[in-house]
Amino acid sequence: MSDELKKCREQIDAIDDQLLQLVSQRARLAHAIGSLKNGGPIYRPEREAQVLRRLLQQNQGPLCGEAVTAIFRTVMSNCRALEKAISVAFLGPLGTYSEEAANKQFGGLSHPVQCASIDEVFHSVQAGTVDYGVVPVENSTEGAIGRTLDLLLATNLQICGEVALSVHHHLLTRVTDMASITRVYSHAQSLAQCHEWLSCHLPGVECQAVASNSEAARLAADNPQVAAIASRRAGDLFNLTSLAENIEDDPRNTTRFLVLSNHDVGASGQDKTSLAMATRNVPGAVLGLLEPLAKHGVSMSKLESRPAHTGMWEYIFYVDIEGHRSDAKVTEALRELNERAAFLKVLGSYPVAVI
């Protein structure tokens, strides 16, 4: 071993010792803060978002921003666990993108709860059998997840956070030659997101939708002539080989997830508020709903409509606006919206997703 290499390793060891001391000191302070909360929520997404944004602003490399946030999310997760192991429900089984999103948001899961459906995630949080839930709400390629929108309307849960997850699909199988593949399994949305790639590289091969990408990986593990479109983690869980990676048609393919809870969260300084509303059946009603936002300078980032299930051609509009419901301009806009709308429900105010 060269003297220079030995010197570098000694410096790393010294830094690691300092890091351990600082992390332990941070954990003790976090535990003390937990005692001062007097029973309040342990997970404060607004505070964690503020911490991560400050660190991103200070980061000068060489680690990228995503690596920095991943490290500090893990630190915060382990500090929270000193008070309580937070339970988080997600659409299972293990290996789904929902699990990946939950791990990203919470810095690793000390008490993961796998659910068989989005409905089960909602019901588990509402019943209090878990602390939080993570559900997909929209994909940049395939659009909104209708079931999630319907359940946001039907339950009393609050959105307390969001996760933006870059989705990269892999073709997973037990074989080493694509010519041997006779069928491809995946979730319907994943099949749609890889449609052009499949048409080009596996023309004529049957594609069949299943309940989840993880289930697709399980099926591929049981049959050497079957392939799955799923995440790298799913491939690792089922000992599958990735014959091709990043096969999504859009390299910017991103799925947005929501974090569900039974409590509100405070303002973080960079927030979003989600609404569900309906208009009265009069000319210009939709325009009338948007006017209070423009009047008070509140920007709208999303407008989605869904059938209201109360009558033919009646719709609920799902809207995302910039700002927290406690912000003065948002408060005024919501007050006027409530006077004009036939129905208005605030689904939650929460921090904008941090990378």
N, C-alpha and C positions, 0 to 999 in steps of 0.2 A: 504494500500500500504506500502510495506517495505521501510525502509530508503535506502537500497541498490538500489532497483528498482527506487525510486525517484531520487537518485543521478545520476544513469545512464541516465535517461530521461532528466534531466537537462543538462547533458553533451552533449547529442545529440542535444538538442535545441540550445545550444551555438555553436556547430559545424555547424548546419544548418544556423545560423545567419552569421557565417564566410563564408560559402559556397555561400550564397546569395550575400554578399558583393564582393567576388572574381569573381563570375560569372558576376555580373554587371560591374565590372572593366574590365573584359575580353571583354565584349560586347562593351564597350565604345572604347577600343583600336581597336577592329575589325572594328568598324564603322569608326574610324579615318583612318585606313589603306585603307578602301574602298574609302574614299575621295581622298587619295593619288594616287590611281590607274588611275585616269583620264579616266574613262570609260572602263577600261579593264574588262575581265570576272570576275564575282563575285565568281563563283565556281572554285576553283583551286584544282583539285584532287591531283596534285603532292604535294602541300603544306599540304593538309589534310592527305595524306598518311604518310608524314614525321612526322607530329605531332603524329599520332596514333602509328607508329612504336616506336617512342621515349618513349611514355607512356607505351607501352607493355614491353619495356626493363626495365623500372623502376618499373613496377608493382611487388609487393611482396605479393599480396594476402591480405585478403582472397577472394576477388573478382577474378573470372577467367578472362582471357584475353578478351573473347567475351563480358562479361559484361562491362568491362572497355571501350572497343571501342564503345559499344552501347551508353553508357553515354556521352562520349565526341563527338560522331557524333551528338547526339541530341543538345548538347551545341553549336557546330559549326553551325548546321542547323538554330537554333534560332538567332545566331549572323548574319548569312547571310541574314536572313529575315528582319533585320533592314534596309538593303539596298534595297532588292527587294525580292518578293515572287517568287522563281524559279518554273517554270512550268516543269513538268516531265511527259512524255507520257509512257505508258506501255500497255501490252496486257491485257485488262480487261475481264470481269468486276471486281469489288472489290472482294477480296478473292482469287485471283490467286497467284501463286508463283512469277509471274512477279511483282505484286504489292509488295509482301513481299521483293523481291530483291531490288526494288526501294526505299522502306522505309529503308532498311538496309544501302544502299549506301549513301543516302542523310540525314539520321538521322531523318526521318519523312518527309512527303511531305506537303508543305504549299499550293501547287497548283497542285494536281494530275489530270492527263488527261487520261481517260480510252479510249483505242482504241479497235476496233473490230478485228484487224488483225495485224500481224507483219508489213505488207506493210503500214498500216496506221500510225504506229509508225515512220517508216522511212520517210514517206512523210510529216508528221507533223513537224519533226525536220528540214528536208530539206527546207520546205516552211517558216520556221521561226515562225510558229504559237505556237510552244513550244520551251523551251530552251534546253531540253535534252530528250533523249529517252532511255529506258532500254528494251533490247530484249534478249531472250535466244539464246545461240549459240551451246551448247553441253551439253549432260548428260553423267555422268560416266558409266551408264548402257546401254543407248540406242544410244549413239554417237551423231553426229553432227545434227544440225537443218539446213537442206538444204536451206530453204527459206531465213534464215538470211544470210548465206554465199552468196547466189545469189544476194541479195540486197546490201551487202557490196561492191560487184563488180560493180553493176549497178549505184550506187549513189556516190556523192562526199563527203559524211559524213565521219568524222573521229572518230575512237574509242578513247575515252578519259579516259576510266576506265573499270574495270571488277569487277564482284561480284561473289564470290563462295558461293552458298547457299546450306546448307544441307537440303535435301528434305525428310520430314517424312510424309507419307500418313496415313490418318485415314479412317476407314469405317464409314460413316455418314448416319444416317437414323432417322426416327421418331419412329420406333418400338424398342422393347427391346430384341427381340429374332431373331437371324439370320435365324432361320427356316422359318420365315415369308417373307423373302426377295425373290422376284421373278426375279429381274433384277438389274444389277449394271451399273451405268453410270460413265464415267470419260473421260478425254482426252486420246487419243490413247497411248501416251507415258506413262502415269500413269498406264494404264491397263497393258502395257507390263512390267513395273517395279514391278508390284504386281502379275505377272502371276502365280508363284508357290504358293503364299499364297491363291489366289483365287481358284486354282485347289484343294488345300488341304481342305480349310474351306467352300467353296461354290461350290462344284462340281455340274456341270449341270446347274448352274444358268446362265442366259444369260448376257453377258457383251456387252455393246454398247458404242461406242466412240461418244463423243460430242465435241463441239468447245473448251470448257475449263472446268477445274475442278469446277469453280464457277457455271457454267451453270449446271453441274451435281448436285451440291448441291441444286440449285433452283428446279430442277426436283424432287429430293428426298423430298424436303419440300412440294411439291404438291401431292405426292403419298406415302402413308404409306407402300406400298409393294416394294418400290424402295430404293436402297441405292446408295450412291455416294462415290467415292474415291477422297478425297480432303484434304485441309489443315485444321488445327484446327480453323484458322480464318474464313474459309468458313463455318464451322459448327456453329460458333458463330453468323455469319451474318444471317444465315437462321434458327437458333434455332434448330439445329439437335443434336442428341446424338451420341457420338463416341462409337461404339460397340467394336472397336479394334483400337489400335494405333500402329504406326511404322510397318505397314504391308508391306513395301517395301521389296523385296527379298534380296537386298543388303543393310545392315545397313549403309554403307558408301556412299549411294546414294547421289550424288551431281550434281547440275545443275550450269553451268557457264553462267553468263549473261554479256553482253557488255553494256557500257554506250556510247551513240552516241551524237555527237555534231557537230557544224559547225566551231570549232576552234581547233588548236593544243594545246597540253599541254607540259610543260617543263619536264626536267628530275627530278626524285625524288630520284635517287640513287639506286633504285631496280625496274627496269622497264622491260617491254616486248614490242616488236614490232611485229605487224602482217602484213603479206605480202600476196598478190595474184600474182601468176606468171604462165607463160606458157613456154613450151620448143619449140625449133625448132624440126621438125620431122627428127632427125638424130640419129644414134646409140650413146648411152651413154649420151644423152642430159640431162636426169634427174641427173645423177652423176655429170655432168658439172655444174649444178645449185648449187649443194651442196658443191662443192669444195671451192668456195670463203669463205663460212662460216667456214669450217675447217681451211683454210689457215690463217684466221685472228682470230681464237680462239673464234668464236661466237657459243654458244650452241643453238641447235634447240630443242624446247620442243613439237612441234606439226607439223605433216605433214598430210594433208587431201586433197583428190582429189575429184573434182566434174566435171561432163560433161560440156564442154565449150559452148554448144549450138551453135557452129559455124560449126560443121562438125562431122560426125560419128567417134567415138573413139578418139576425141580430148578432152583434160582435162585441167582444171585450178587447180593449186596446191595452197592450203592455208597453210601458214607456220607461226608458232610463233617462234621467236628467243628471246634470253635473251639480254637485254640492250635497251637503247634509241637510236633513229636514230641519235642523236647528239653526241653519244659516238664515239670516234675516230675509234675504230675497227669495229663498226657497219657501220659507214659512208663508210669506205673503202670496206667492204664486199658488201654493197649495190651498190657502184660504179661498182664493178666488175660484180655483178649480172646483173646490167642493161645492160652491154655490151654483156652478154651471153644469156640472156633471150629473147624470142620472145615478151614477154610482162611482165611488172613488175609494180605493184601498191602497194605503202605503205598505208595500211589501218589505221595505227595509231601507235603511241608510247604512252604508258600509264603506270601508276603504277601497279605493281603486286598486286593482291587482298590482302587486309588486313582482318584478321578474324573479 
